[in-house]
Amino acid sequence: MSKTELSTVPFHRRYVAENELHYISEAITCGRTSGDGPFTRQAATLLSELTGASDALLTTSCTHALEMAAILLNLRPDDEVIVPSFTFMSTANAFALRSAVPVFVDVRPDTLNLDERLVEAAVTDRTRAIAVVHYAGVGCAMDAIAEIAQRYGLALIEDNAHGLGGSYRGRALGSFGVMSALSFHETKNVQCGEGGALLLNDPALVTRAEIVREKGTDRSRFFRGQVDKYRWIDIGSSYLPSDVLAAQLASQLESFDEIQCRRHGVWRAYDEGLADWAAKCGISQPTVPDDCAHPAHLYYLLLPDLRSRQEFIAHLAAHGVRAAFHYQPLHASPAGLRHGRQAPGGCPVTEQIADRLVRLPLYPDLDEDSVAQVIDAVLSYEPT
Ligand SMILES: *Cc1c(COP(=O)(O)O)cnc(C)c1O
């Protein structure tokens, strides 16, 4: 078969869970499509079982879950929040929206996670919180980071958009922070198009979190019959997803083991199939420390530099494989420059790896032939 006859392997394809269409049509026909219906409760229960969190509030996105966390922290203008520079903008934007200052700390060159050795030097008398991101679902060094948070009295927040199902030293990612945020965007392991959740690990936050999520009202308590009318109590917004989206999410969460098993199969095939080639070409594969179990959210390679990374993406495209780079450094972005600042020492690792990183296609429906096509395409590349 000539190259042009190869079918294209897309970068991403959404997975349709077994009960997905059935649950969605049930949500539509049962007559209730607004938030906090039966499927929202079902999805929240499944999330609590998966993560061990006592309270999981479904939201319209991970971005909104992070915004809720920022409101619940009572940040004041010019308070500082330590964030990695190598992450999605929502990790920093949520705090900037409260007029707080994201302080960008560099990442480790191996796991690409917030470098715990640089966190303490970024703490000032204005620091209120540390927000970590478990890149690719590989846990940050949570012992060291939690110790610093505790010593300085800082709140620990986890942007766990990649890490559902992952663990650090046997403990679920998302259970370390006082609050943690999940994403169910179409590109995440478990998805409902657009969606998220805020997991609360402090029961004292639950009442206010429900109010913030319901436009600043006590409507949740009203629906439970705990108050006889609902009123405007606090600031808040509309952070509840429709029960139709919750139905889709519930079906995906029920298929979690199946999704994960297939994703791990692809991840392992890449990791084993590319090991010799990577070593020979000076290309780095993902680092997973022994004390971390990851949920196969993404598979990435680090090429020697920007030029070879771009050449590699073009090479894969010519072989029918769509690959993608990832985050651009937040500290150097227009809004990052305006609303945040870099921690002492800057973020040189973030700048380097943002140029060098490429992600390979990884989704549950990637069949053996496609995985073989990706591996063959990669193996036929040699950095020039
Ligand atoms: C996807 C993602 C988000 C945003 O998720 P949404 O649900 O689309 O708002 C935030 N942080 C990280 C690290 C992400 O990967």
Ligand as a Chemical Component Dictionary entry (heavy atoms), coordinates in Angstrom:
data_LIG
# 
_chem_comp.id                   LIG 
_chem_comp.type                 NON-POLYMER 
_chem_comp.pdbx_formal_charge   0 
_chem_comp.three_letter_code    LIG 
# 
loop_
_chem_comp_atom.comp_id 
_chem_comp_atom.atom_id 
_chem_comp_atom.alt_atom_id 
_chem_comp_atom.type_symbol 
_chem_comp_atom.charge 
_chem_comp_atom.model_Cartn_x 
_chem_comp_atom.model_Cartn_y 
_chem_comp_atom.model_Cartn_z 
_chem_comp_atom.pdbx_ordinal 
LIG C1 C1 C 0 -8.944  20.659 29.950 1  
LIG C2 C2 C 0 -8.284  21.400 31.057 2  
LIG C3 C3 C 0 -8.912  22.444 31.743 3  
LIG C4 C4 C 0 -10.223 23.034 31.312 4  
LIG O1 O1 O 0 -11.235 22.142 31.239 5  
LIG P1 P1 P 0 -12.693 22.627 30.754 6  
LIG O2 O2 O 0 -13.568 21.547 31.290 7  
LIG O3 O3 O 0 -12.634 22.651 29.265 8  
LIG O4 O4 O 0 -12.954 23.948 31.342 9  
LIG C5 C5 C 0 -8.284  23.017 32.827 10 
LIG N1 N1 N 0 -7.073  22.590 33.215 11 
LIG C6 C6 C 0 -6.411  21.614 32.566 12 
LIG C7 C7 C 0 -5.079  21.184 33.081 13 
LIG C8 C8 C 0 -6.985  21.001 31.459 14 
LIG O5 O5 O 0 -6.324  20.047 30.806 15 
# 
loop_
_chem_comp_bond.comp_id 
_chem_comp_bond.atom_id_1 
_chem_comp_bond.atom_id_2 
_chem_comp_bond.value_order 
_chem_comp_bond.pdbx_ordinal 
LIG C1 C2 SING 1  
LIG C2 C3 SING 2  
LIG C2 C8 DOUB 3  
LIG C3 C4 SING 4  
LIG C3 C5 DOUB 5  
LIG C4 O1 SING 6  
LIG O1 P1 SING 7  
LIG P1 O2 DOUB 8  
LIG P1 O3 SING 9  
LIG P1 O4 SING 10 
LIG C5 N1 SING 11 
LIG N1 C6 DOUB 12 
LIG C6 C7 SING 13 
LIG C6 C8 SING 14 
LIG C8 O5 SING 15 
# 
